[in-house]
Amino acid sequence: MLAVATIANNPEATVRGLTKRGLTDAQYLVNQVVALNQSRKETQTQLDETLAESNNLSRQIGQLMKEGKRKEAEAIKVKTADLKNSSKTLTETLRGYEEQLQKTLYNIPNLPHESVPEGKRAEDNEIVLEHGRLPTLPDEAIPHWELIEKYDIVDFALGNKISGAGFPVYKGKGARLQRALVNFFLDKAREAGYLEVQPPLLINEDSGYGTGQLPDKEGQMYEIVDQKLFLIPTAEVPITNLYRDVILREADLPLKNAGYTPCFRREAGSWGAHVRGLNRLHQFDKVEIVQISHPDQSYKALEGMLLHARQILEQLELPYRVLRLCAGDLGFTAALTYDLEVYSAAQQKWLEVSSVSNFETYQANRLKLRYKDGNNKTQMLHTLNGSALALPRIVAAILENNQSADGVKMPEVLIPYTGFDVIN
């Protein structure tokens, strides 16, 4: 979340940033934070003064009792009783202001980086670059949902029988392709200096609030209600929460972690080709990369993470493009996000396969993730994450772009992982 000082010391800039995102109540939210913070500070001051006076009187009582002045001591005790009642009331009032302030801050998104373009929707995103030639397919080319049925490598009917729509069953070469991609992505992450971790697939509320999924995306996560646990929407959440309530040494930065997990999302259902087959699922596999960075180095780290994902796509021989998301399409917690999309030849459309984001101090402030600088002062860190990569649409593009009358040819880099060079 945004730091109170950021809002209180720069209210006009905060309003501009939130308005750029499309918030119509930006001024109201900023005014509310400023007012609640002022009330909190005034109440804290009154409480501190009341406690100080109470402590002072308690010392006087002790001294008077030593001197045998019981009557004077009893009179002061009446005052201390009144002060204790006042301090109790002030403590409750302070807690109320703190809770209101925290709740308000939780509902304010991150401020967009200055390079984020204006815009309200996906059509306003900026195309940064395109790479690779778009494949030309024969007239008889078919979309991936027909290819997987033709070669019997993914079974949606079985998944629907077991769990429901959006939970496919991979089998045969389809399952081996999934495993091959996961291992390939993890190997590339390790080569790039990321420490592999295998985090839990369930998170508690503290973890959800720490990375910003709560309260913003509560309705999009699967919940175990009686235990207040949630199935993870991405490995970003448990991996970043490894460092919740941690103070790091500056010499340890940057921290780089990678992890493979299934991901679970209760996305709203709709009809059409854009959600057919592997285009949108409730459960899918993904390798995530996460960095904890020094604030001065985080945008350099972001470019490095983007390059990492790009190089994987190039090795998979998939044409792709990079988009810089506009302010209106930016995720709630992100300051800057790049999306990577691969071209699906049979569908003749671009499919998002990765988002790489810098959250600056937004998550770190929620997580209380800090470091000691050279002057031994505690400072907030920057957090970043990226998909490297999400599997379903990668599989869709590989199947569609590499199809021929003889089957689907595997990218050369994957053959040592799959153990086969064609699906037929």
N, C-alpha and C positions, 0 to 999 in steps of 0.2 A: 504494500500500500504506500501511498505518498506520505512522506514525513509531514507532521504538523507544521514544522518550521518552514518547509518548502512552500506550503500553502499560505501560512500566516505572513511570511516575509516577502512573498511574491504573488499576491492575490490576483493582480491584473494578468500576469503571465500565465498563471494557472487557469484562469477563466478562458484566455485565448486558446490554450492547448486543449482544454476540454470541449470548447466550442468547435474547434477544428475537427474533433472526433464526431461531432454532431449532437452533443448533449445540449438540449434546450434549457435545462435548469442549472447550467454551470455556475452562474452567478449566485443562485440560491444555495447551492451546495457549498461553495467557497465561503459565503457569508455565514452559513451554519457552522462550518468548522471553526472559523475565526471567533464567532460568538461563544461556542461551546468551550473552545480553548481558553478564552478570556475568563469565562465563568469558572472553569476548572482551576486556573491559576489563582484567581481571587479567593476561591474557597480553600485552596491549598495554603495560601498565605494566612488566612484566618485560622485554619486548623493548626498550622505551625505556631502561630502566636498564642493560641489558646493552650496548646500543649506546653509551650515554654513557660507561660504564666503558671500553669498548674504544677509543673516541676519546681518552679521557683518557690511557690507557696508550700509545697511538700517539704522542701528543705527548711523553710522557716518554721514549719510545724515541728520538725525534728529538733531544731535548735531550741525552740520555746519549751518543748517537753524536757530537754536536758536542763534548762534553767528553772524548771518547776513552774512555769507559767502556763498551767493547764487551761485556764479560762481563755487566755488569748489564743492558745492553740486550737481549742474547740471552735472558736469563732472563725478562724481561718479554714478549718475543716469544712464548714458550711459553704464557703466560697469554692473550695476545691471540688466539692460535690456538684455544685452548679457548673463548674468548668468541665467536669467529666461528662455531664449530660450534654453540654454544648459540643464537646469534642466528638461525642458519639453521633450527634445529629449532623455535624459537619462532615464526619467520615462517611456517613450514608449519602449525604448530598454529593460529596466528592466522587464516590463510587458511581453514582447515577450519571454525573457529567462524563466520567471516563467511559462508561458503557455506551452512552449516547454518541460520544466522539468516536469511539472505536467502530460502532455500527455504521456511522456516517462515512468514515474513512474506507471501510470495507466495500462500500457501494460506489466509490469513486475510482474510475479506471486510471491507468498510467497515462502520463503525458507523452504525446508522440515526439519522437526525435525531430529536429529541425529539417532533416532530409525527407521526412515522410510527406508524400504528395497530398494535396487536397483531394477530396472526393468522398462519396457516400456509399459506393457499392463496388462490387468486384470489377465492373467494367471500367472503373476509374483507376485501377491499379496500373503502375508504370512498368512496362516491359524494359528490363535492364539489358538483356542480351538473349540471343537465340543461338543454339549450337546444333550442328548436324543437319544432314539432308533428310527431308521427309520422305519416307519410303513410298514407292509406287507398287501397289498390289494388283494382282490379276483380278479380272472382273468377278471371278467366282469366290473372292475372299469373303470371309464371314467374321462376325464379331466374336470376341472371346467366349461369351456364354454359349455359343454354338460349338466352338472348338472344344471346350472342356466336356461337352456332352458327346461330341463325336469321338474323342479319344478316352472318354470315361476316366477323367483325372480329378474331377471335383463333383460332388453330389450334393445339390441343394435340397433335394427331396428328403434325403436321409437326415440332413442337418435340421430341416424343418420338423421332421418326425421326432427327433431327439430333444430339440430345444425350441425351435421356432424359426421364422424367417430371419435371414441375416447371420446364420450360424452354419457355414458350409462344412462338409466333410471332405478333406483332401485324401486322395488315395493313389496308390501306385506311383507313377512318375509325377503326379501332381504333388503328393506328399514329399517325394524326394526333392522336387524343385523348391518347395518351401524350405526344407532343411538346408539345401545347398545355398540358397540366398541368405539365410540367417548366418550360416558359418562364414560365407564370403564377406558379408557386411561386418561381422565381428572381427574377422582377421584384418580387414582394412582399418577398422578403428584401433586395434592393437598396434598396427604398424604406425599409426599416426600419434601414438603416445597416450591413448586412452586406457585407463585401467578398467578391465571388465568386472562388472558386479552383477549379481543375480538377486534383485530385490523382491520383496513380497508383492503379491498381486492384490492384496487388500490394504487399504489405508484407513486410519482413523480420522476423526474430524480435525484434529490439530494439523495433520498433514495436508488435508484438503484446504484449510484456511491458509496454511503456510505458503503454498504455491498459487493460490488464487482460484482454485476450482470451486471453493465455497466462499461466499454464497452464490457466486455468479453462475456456476454450471451445475447446481445441485440436481436439477431436473434431467440432466443429461447422463448422470451416473447411475449405475445399478447399485442399490443399497441393501445391506442386511440390516433391517430396521431394528430388530431387538438388540443388536450389538453396536449400532451406529458405526458400521464399517461400510466401505465403498469399494467396489471393484475398480481398479485403476483405469483411467481413460488413456493413459500413456505412461511409459516408464519415467518420464520427466518427474512425475510427482514423487514416487518413493526415492528416486536417486537424489533429487535436490534436497529432500527432507533428511537425507543422511547427515546433513550439516545444519539442521535446525538447532538453535541455541548453542552454537559453536563459535569460539573465537580462534581464528587461525593466525599463524605467523605469516608475515609478509613474504618471508623466504620460501614458504610452501606453495606460493601461487605461481601459475594457475593450477587448479585442481581439475583433472580431466577424467571423467567416468563415462563408460558406455555400458549399455545393458540391453539384452533381448528380453521382451515379455510379450505375451498376448495383451491386447488392449480391448476394452469393453466400452461401448458408447450406445446410449439410448437415443439415437438420432431419430428425429421425427420422420415417419415414413411418408413416401410420396411415390407417384407412379411415373414411369417414363424410362427412356434408355439410360439417362444419367444415373439411375440407381440400379440398373440391371446387372446381373452377374456379380462380378467382384468390385464394381464401382463404388458401392457403399454397403458396409457390413456392420453388424453389431459386435462381432468379435473378429479381430484381425491381428496379425503378427507385425512387430516393428522392432527395429534396432534404433535406440535413441542415444545421442551423444549429449553430454552435459558438461558445461565448464563453470567453475567459480573463478572469477577474474578480478584482478586489481582494476579499480575504476578507470585508471588511465590507459589500460590495455584492452578494455572490453570490445571496442569496435574493431580493433585489429583482430581480436579473437573471433569476432563474428564473421569477418571476411574469410578467415581461415576455415571456419566451420562450413561456410558456404562453398568454398573451394573443395573441401573434402567430399561433400555430397555430389558436387558437379563431376569430380573425377570418377566417382563410382558409376555415375550414369554414362560417362564416356566409355568406361571399360565394358559396360553392358551393351554398348553400341546403340544406345537409345537417343534419339533426337530430343532435346529439351529446351526449355526457356526458363529464365529467371525473372520473377516479378517482384517489385518493391510494393508492398501493400499500401494503399491509400489510408488516410486517417479513419474513414468510416468503415473500412474492412479489417482494421487492425484488431487483434485479440485484446481482451480486457486488460491483461497484465503486461503486454508488450510495449516497448518504446519504438522498436523497429523490427519488422519482419520481412524476410525474403521467402517467397514461395517458389518451389521448383516444380515444373510441370513437364511430363513427358507426352510425346505425341502418340496418340492411338490411331493407327492408320485405318483400321477397319471401321472405327467409329467416327473418324475424321474430326477429332476433337482433342484438346489438351486435358490431361488428367493430373491433378495435384498429387505429388508423391512425397513432398517434404516441405516443412516450414522450419526456417532457421531464425531464431529470435534473440534479441537482447532485451532483458527486462530491467536493465540498469539496477537501481537499488529497490525496486518495487517489491520483488519477492523477498529480498534479503531483509528488508524492514519488517515484514511479517514474520520471517523465520528467526529474526534476531541473529542473523549470520554476519559476523564481523571479523575484522583483523586488527592487529596492532601495527601501527605505522612506525616509521623510524624514530619518532619522538615518544613512542610508547602510548600513543593516544588510540582509542578505539574508534574505528571507522567502518562504515558500511561497505560491503562488497557488491559486485555486480554478478548476476546469474544469467546464463545463456543456455539454450538448448536447441537441438535440431534433430529431425528425423533423418537417419542415415542407414537404411531408409524404411518406409512403410511398404509392406510386401504386396497387398492385393492389386493395386493398379500397376505396379512394376510387372507382376505376373501377367496382367491383362495386356500390357503393351508388348511384352516379349512374345506372347502367343500370337497376337494380331500382326505385329510387324514382321515376324519371321516365318509366317505360314507360307506353304507352297503345296503343290500336289503331292509331294512326298512326305509331308508332315511339317512339324514345327522345329526348325533348327535352333539349337541352344547357342547363346553367345559363347565364344571361344573361352572366355575367362571362367565360365561356369562349369565347363565340362569336367575338370578335375574334381569338382564338388558334387556334380550330379551323378557322375559315372555313366552318363549316356550323352550322345550328341544330338539326338532327335527324339521328339515325341511323335509316334505314329501308331 
